[in-house]
Amino acid sequence: MERVEWPRAILHVDMDAFFVNVHLLENPEDEGVPLAVGGKPGQRGVIASASYEARELGIRSAMASSRALQRCPELKLVSSNRPMIRSCSAQVMDILSRYGTLERMSVDEAFVDISSQKNPPALAKTILERIKDETKLPASGGLSTSKLVSKIASDFEKPEGFTVVLPGTESKFLAPLEIRKIYGIGPKTASLLNKLGVKICSDLVSIDIQKLLPVFGQYSVRLKNKAKGIDDRPVDSSPWIAKQQGTERTFEKDVSDSTIVEDALLELCTEVSQSIGRMGRSARTVTLKLRWSNFDTITRQRTVPGEIHQAVDIYKVAKALLYDNWKPGKPIRLMGVSASRLGVSDQQKLPLEFE
């Protein structure tokens, strides 16, 4: 590859079907068959990770295990080996940390700043090969001048892909991609942009900012910059802390009684409260997830004006979201609660008024 000057070189590494491939390390006889890691269908479990053979047959993460087996009767469903997953993750992160500042995003993905290294593309390829040689686990990578573009690039040629976006070509690379590919553009923002005729990144780059300002205000500039691949966020080596803490419950039978639903909701909020409490953190945003009996799923969130951590406060917010989106009598299959925008604070108690 032609040598070019890299003002910054950010590598994003994403392990391929990580849970599945960790399982294959100890169970090589399962290689090449439709395979998924997840909960048992009798317990209304869901798929956590699927092999590429299973994905070709329509199996996806978060799909109910029972539905996955109906779609693919030959699917082999196994439980996750959490201790081994953590051990393999630690091995991968140790390798990555040898080459530059490391920002761990989850158990199976991370950013590495290799700006100071000569010939970043060649080095990045070497890193991916070293991960495979030392851990026997496949990984994909994306290399560019920013975290935003590198993360998109790492997903471009999976599995075991490696995509390099040269300095100065970021906007061209992103141009044909759907706007939902951009970090920070969720369903609501995408819907608003679609109404303005913006569907792909090149649309967002070319649209007159005066059309965006009435809808997005000052965020309009950031939106256009994102579509151009402009992202100066540094790789942050701070100790990795989950961006959110959450839990969910799939009911053995669909529930529709408000008393049962509220009791379950309080249990979930208590678990979330305990999780962020152990981290010594508090939250600003509470998200509620509801899955109906027909498997349609919604998520709704609310951000409060201060830090909360107690179960009673999280419950007040979650309960308000519940009754904004659910009428007693409508069957609920799954319910989840998560807390995000986590911060270190004095965890003040807020007298939240939600009825």
C-alpha positions as CSV (number, residue, x, y, z in Angstrom):
1,M,0.0,0.0,0.0
2,E,1.2,3.5,-0.9
3,R,2.9,5.3,1.9
4,V,1.0,8.3,3.1
5,E,1.3,10.8,5.9
6,W,-1.1,9.8,8.8
7,P,-1.9,12.8,11.0
8,R,-3.6,10.2,13.3
9,A,-4.0,6.5,12.9
10,I,-6.8,4.9,14.9
11,L,-7.3,1.1,14.7
12,H,-10.6,-0.4,15.7
13,V,-10.5,-4.1,16.4
14,D,-13.7,-6.1,16.6
15,M,-13.6,-9.8,17.4
16,D,-15.7,-12.0,15.0
17,A,-18.6,-13.9,16.5
18,F,-16.6,-13.8,19.7
19,F,-18.7,-16.0,22.0
20,V,-19.1,-18.6,19.3
21,N,-15.4,-18.7,18.4
22,V,-14.5,-19.0,22.1
23,H,-16.8,-22.0,22.3
24,L,-15.0,-23.5,19.2
25,L,-11.6,-23.4,21.0
26,E,-12.7,-26.2,23.2
27,N,-15.3,-27.7,20.9
28,P,-13.6,-27.8,17.4
29,E,-16.1,-30.5,16.3
30,D,-18.8,-27.8,16.1
31,E,-16.9,-25.8,13.5
32,G,-18.7,-25.3,10.2
33,V,-22.2,-26.1,11.6
34,P,-25.0,-23.6,12.3
35,L,-24.1,-22.7,15.9
36,A,-25.4,-20.2,18.4
37,V,-24.6,-19.2,22.0
38,G,-27.7,-18.4,24.0
39,G,-30.3,-19.3,26.5
40,K,-32.5,-22.4,26.3
41,P,-35.8,-22.1,24.5
42,G,-37.7,-23.7,27.4
43,Q,-36.6,-20.8,29.5
44,R,-37.5,-18.3,26.8
45,G,-33.9,-17.6,26.2
46,V,-32.4,-15.4,23.4
47,I,-29.4,-15.7,21.0
48,A,-26.3,-13.9,22.3
49,S,-24.0,-14.7,19.3
50,A,-24.4,-16.7,16.1
51,S,-21.8,-18.3,13.8
52,Y,-21.7,-17.0,10.2
53,E,-23.1,-20.3,9.0
54,A,-26.1,-19.6,11.3
55,R,-26.4,-16.0,10.2
56,E,-26.7,-17.2,6.6
57,L,-29.8,-19.0,7.6
58,G,-31.3,-15.9,9.2
59,I,-30.2,-16.4,12.8
60,R,-29.4,-13.1,14.6
61,S,-28.4,-11.9,18.0
62,A,-31.3,-11.0,20.3
63,M,-33.6,-13.4,18.5
64,A,-35.6,-15.7,20.7
65,S,-34.0,-19.1,20.9
66,S,-37.3,-20.8,20.2
67,R,-37.8,-18.8,17.0
68,A,-34.2,-19.5,16.0
69,L,-34.8,-23.2,16.3
70,Q,-38.0,-23.0,14.4
71,R,-36.2,-21.1,11.6
72,C,-33.2,-23.4,11.7
73,P,-34.0,-26.9,13.2
74,E,-30.5,-28.0,12.7
75,L,-29.1,-25.1,14.8
76,K,-26.8,-26.2,17.6
77,L,-27.5,-24.1,20.7
78,V,-24.9,-23.9,23.4
79,S,-24.4,-22.0,26.6
80,S,-21.7,-19.3,27.0
81,N,-18.5,-20.0,28.9
82,R,-18.2,-16.8,30.8
83,P,-14.8,-17.5,32.5
84,M,-13.2,-18.4,29.2
85,I,-14.7,-15.4,27.5
86,R,-13.2,-13.1,30.1
87,S,-9.8,-14.9,29.8
88,C,-9.8,-14.6,26.0
89,S,-10.8,-11.0,26.1
90,A,-7.9,-10.3,28.5
91,Q,-5.5,-12.0,26.1
92,V,-6.7,-9.8,23.2
93,M,-6.5,-6.6,25.2
94,D,-3.0,-7.4,26.4
95,I,-1.8,-7.8,22.8
96,L,-3.4,-4.6,21.7
97,S,-2.0,-2.6,24.6
98,R,1.5,-3.3,23.4
99,Y,1.1,-1.1,20.3
100,G,-0.4,2.1,21.6
101,T,-3.0,3.8,23.8
102,L,-5.8,1.3,24.3
103,E,-9.5,2.1,24.8
104,R,-11.5,-1.0,25.6
105,M,-15.1,-0.7,24.4
106,S,-16.4,-4.1,25.5
107,V,-15.1,-7.6,25.9
108,D,-14.6,-8.0,22.2
109,E,-13.8,-4.6,20.7
110,A,-11.3,-1.8,21.3
111,F,-9.6,1.2,19.8
112,V,-5.8,1.5,19.6
113,D,-4.0,4.7,18.7
114,I,-1.0,3.8,16.5
115,S,-0.4,7.3,15.3
116,S,3.3,7.3,16.4
117,Q,4.1,4.1,14.5
118,K,5.6,3.9,11.1
119,N,3.4,2.5,8.3
120,P,0.1,2.1,10.3
121,P,-1.6,-0.1,7.7
122,A,1.2,-2.7,7.7
123,L,1.3,-2.6,11.5
124,A,-2.5,-2.9,11.9
125,K,-2.4,-6.0,9.7
126,T,0.3,-7.5,11.8
127,I,-1.7,-6.8,14.9
128,L,-4.7,-8.7,13.6
129,E,-2.5,-11.6,12.5
130,R,-0.9,-11.7,15.9
131,I,-4.3,-11.9,17.6
132,K,-5.2,-14.9,15.5
133,D,-1.8,-16.6,16.0
134,E,-1.7,-16.1,19.8
135,T,-5.4,-16.6,20.7
136,K,-6.7,-18.7,17.7
137,L,-9.6,-16.3,17.5
138,P,-10.5,-14.3,14.4
139,A,-10.8,-10.5,14.4
140,S,-11.7,-7.8,11.9
141,G,-10.1,-4.3,11.9
142,G,-10.7,-0.8,10.5
143,L,-8.0,1.8,10.2
144,S,-8.5,5.5,9.6
145,T,-7.8,8.9,11.1
146,S,-10.8,8.8,13.5
147,K,-12.7,6.5,15.8
148,L,-15.9,7.1,14.0
149,V,-14.7,5.9,10.6
150,S,-12.5,3.1,11.9
151,K,-15.5,1.5,13.7
152,I,-17.5,1.5,10.6
153,A,-14.6,0.2,8.5
154,S,-14.0,-2.7,10.9
155,D,-17.5,-4.0,10.0
156,F,-17.0,-3.7,6.3
157,E,-15.5,-7.1,5.3
158,K,-16.3,-9.4,8.2
159,P,-15.2,-12.0,9.1
160,E,-11.5,-11.5,9.3
161,G,-11.7,-8.3,7.3
162,F,-9.3,-5.4,7.3
163,T,-10.4,-2.1,5.8
164,V,-8.1,1.0,5.5
165,V,-9.6,4.4,4.9
166,L,-6.7,6.7,3.8
167,P,-6.4,10.2,5.2
168,G,-8.5,12.6,3.1
169,T,-10.8,9.9,1.8
170,E,-13.1,9.7,4.8
171,S,-16.0,11.5,3.3
172,K,-15.8,9.5,0.0
173,F,-15.8,6.3,2.0
174,L,-18.9,7.2,4.0
175,A,-20.8,8.9,1.1
176,P,-22.8,5.8,-0.1
177,L,-23.6,4.5,3.4
178,E,-26.9,4.8,5.2
179,I,-27.0,7.5,7.9
180,R,-27.8,4.9,10.5
181,K,-24.2,3.6,10.1
182,I,-23.0,6.8,11.8
183,Y,-22.4,6.7,15.5
184,G,-24.9,8.9,17.3
185,I,-27.6,8.7,14.6
186,G,-30.4,6.6,16.1
187,P,-33.9,5.7,14.8
188,K,-35.4,9.1,15.9
189,T,-32.7,11.2,14.4
190,A,-32.7,9.1,11.2
191,S,-36.4,9.5,10.9
192,L,-36.2,13.3,11.1
193,L,-33.4,13.3,8.6
194,N,-35.3,11.0,6.2
195,K,-38.2,13.5,6.2
196,L,-35.7,16.1,5.0
197,G,-34.7,13.8,2.1
198,V,-31.4,12.6,3.9
199,K,-30.9,8.9,3.6
200,I,-27.2,8.4,3.0
201,C,-24.1,10.2,4.2
202,S,-23.6,12.1,1.0
203,D,-27.1,13.5,1.4
204,L,-26.2,14.8,4.8
205,V,-23.0,16.4,3.5
206,S,-24.7,18.2,0.7
207,I,-27.9,19.4,2.4
208,D,-28.1,23.1,3.1
209,I,-27.4,23.5,6.9
210,Q,-30.3,26.0,7.0
211,K,-32.7,23.1,6.5
212,L,-31.2,21.3,9.4
213,L,-31.0,24.1,11.9
214,P,-34.8,24.4,12.6
215,V,-34.9,20.7,13.5
216,F,-31.5,20.0,15.1
217,G,-30.2,23.4,16.2
218,Q,-26.5,23.6,17.0
219,Y,-26.2,19.8,16.6
220,S,-26.6,20.3,12.8
221,V,-22.9,21.2,12.5
222,R,-21.9,18.0,14.3
223,L,-24.2,15.9,12.1
224,K,-22.6,17.2,8.9
225,N,-19.1,16.7,10.3
226,K,-20.0,13.1,11.3
227,A,-21.1,12.4,7.7
228,K,-17.7,13.8,6.5
229,G,-15.9,11.5,8.9
230,I,-14.7,14.4,11.0
231,D,-14.2,13.1,14.6
232,D,-11.4,14.3,16.8
233,R,-12.3,12.2,19.9
234,P,-9.0,10.9,21.4
235,V,-8.5,7.2,22.3
236,D,-9.1,7.2,26.0
237,S,-7.0,4.9,28.1
238,S,-9.1,5.4,31.3
239,P,-10.0,2.2,33.0
240,W,-12.9,0.6,31.1
241,I,-16.3,1.3,32.6
242,A,-19.5,0.1,31.0
243,K,-21.4,2.9,29.4
244,Q,-24.6,1.5,30.8
245,Q,-25.8,-1.0,33.3
246,G,-28.9,-2.9,32.6
247,T,-30.9,-6.1,33.1
248,E,-33.9,-7.7,31.5
249,R,-36.3,-10.5,32.2
250,T,-38.1,-12.8,29.8
251,F,-41.3,-14.0,31.5
252,E,-42.1,-17.7,31.5
253,K,-45.6,-16.7,30.4
254,D,-46.6,-13.4,28.9
255,V,-47.8,-11.0,31.7
256,S,-50.5,-8.4,31.4
257,D,-51.5,-7.7,35.0
258,S,-50.3,-4.3,36.2
259,T,-49.4,-5.6,39.7
260,I,-47.2,-8.4,38.3
261,V,-45.6,-6.0,35.8
262,E,-44.9,-3.4,38.4
263,D,-43.4,-5.9,40.8
264,A,-41.1,-7.2,38.0
265,L,-40.2,-3.7,37.1
266,L,-39.2,-2.8,40.6
267,E,-37.0,-6.0,40.8
268,L,-35.2,-4.9,37.6
269,C,-34.7,-1.3,38.9
270,T,-33.3,-2.7,42.1
271,E,-30.8,-4.8,40.2
272,V,-29.7,-1.8,38.1
273,S,-29.4,0.3,41.3
274,Q,-27.2,-2.3,42.9
275,S,-25.0,-2.6,39.8
276,I,-24.3,1.1,39.5
277,G,-24.0,1.4,43.3
278,R,-21.2,-1.2,43.3
279,M,-19.5,0.9,40.6
280,G,-19.8,3.9,42.8
281,R,-21.7,5.7,40.1
282,S,-25.0,7.3,39.4
283,A,-27.0,7.8,36.2
284,R,-28.8,10.5,34.2
285,T,-30.8,8.4,31.8
286,V,-33.1,5.5,32.3
287,T,-34.2,3.2,29.4
288,L,-37.1,0.8,29.4
289,K,-37.3,-2.1,27.0
290,L,-40.6,-3.9,26.2
291,R,-41.2,-6.9,24.0
292,W,-44.7,-7.8,23.1
293,S,-46.1,-11.3,22.6
294,N,-45.6,-10.9,18.8
295,F,-41.9,-10.2,19.4
296,D,-42.2,-6.5,18.4
297,T,-39.8,-4.6,20.7
298,I,-39.7,-1.0,21.8
299,T,-37.2,1.0,23.8
300,R,-38.0,4.3,25.4
301,Q,-35.7,6.5,27.6
302,R,-35.9,9.6,29.8
303,T,-33.1,11.8,31.0
304,V,-33.5,13.4,34.4
305,P,-32.1,16.8,35.5
306,G,-29.6,15.3,38.0
307,E,-27.8,12.2,39.2
308,I,-29.8,9.2,40.5
309,H,-28.8,5.8,41.8
310,Q,-31.4,4.6,44.3
311,A,-33.9,1.9,43.1
312,V,-36.9,4.0,44.1
313,D,-35.8,6.9,41.8
314,I,-34.9,4.6,38.9
315,Y,-38.3,3.0,39.4
316,K,-40.2,6.3,39.3
317,V,-38.7,7.1,35.9
318,A,-39.1,3.5,34.6
319,K,-42.7,3.4,35.8
320,A,-43.6,6.6,34.0
321,L,-42.1,5.3,30.8
322,L,-44.0,2.0,31.3
323,Y,-47.4,3.7,31.5
324,D,-46.6,6.1,28.7
325,N,-46.2,3.1,26.4
326,W,-48.3,0.2,27.8
327,K,-51.9,-0.3,28.7
328,P,-52.7,-3.0,31.4
329,G,-54.0,-6.1,29.6
330,K,-51.5,-6.0,26.7
331,P,-49.3,-9.1,27.1
332,I,-45.6,-8.4,27.7
333,R,-43.1,-11.1,26.8
334,L,-39.9,-9.3,28.0
335,M,-39.1,-6.3,30.0
336,G,-35.7,-4.6,30.6
337,V,-34.3,-1.6,32.4
338,S,-30.9,0.1,32.0
339,A,-29.2,3.2,33.4
340,S,-26.8,5.2,31.3
341,R,-24.9,8.5,31.2
342,L,-23.1,7.2,34.2
343,G,-21.1,9.6,36.2
344,V,-19.1,9.8,39.4
345,S,-20.9,12.1,41.8
346,D,-22.2,12.4,45.3
347,Q,-25.3,10.5,44.1
348,Q,-27.7,13.1,45.3
349,K,-31.2,12.1,46.0
350,L,-33.7,13.7,43.7
351,P,-37.3,14.1,44.7
352,L,-38.6,13.0,41.3
353,E,-42.3,13.4,40.8
354,F,-43.8,10.8,38.4
355,E,-47.2,9.3,38.9
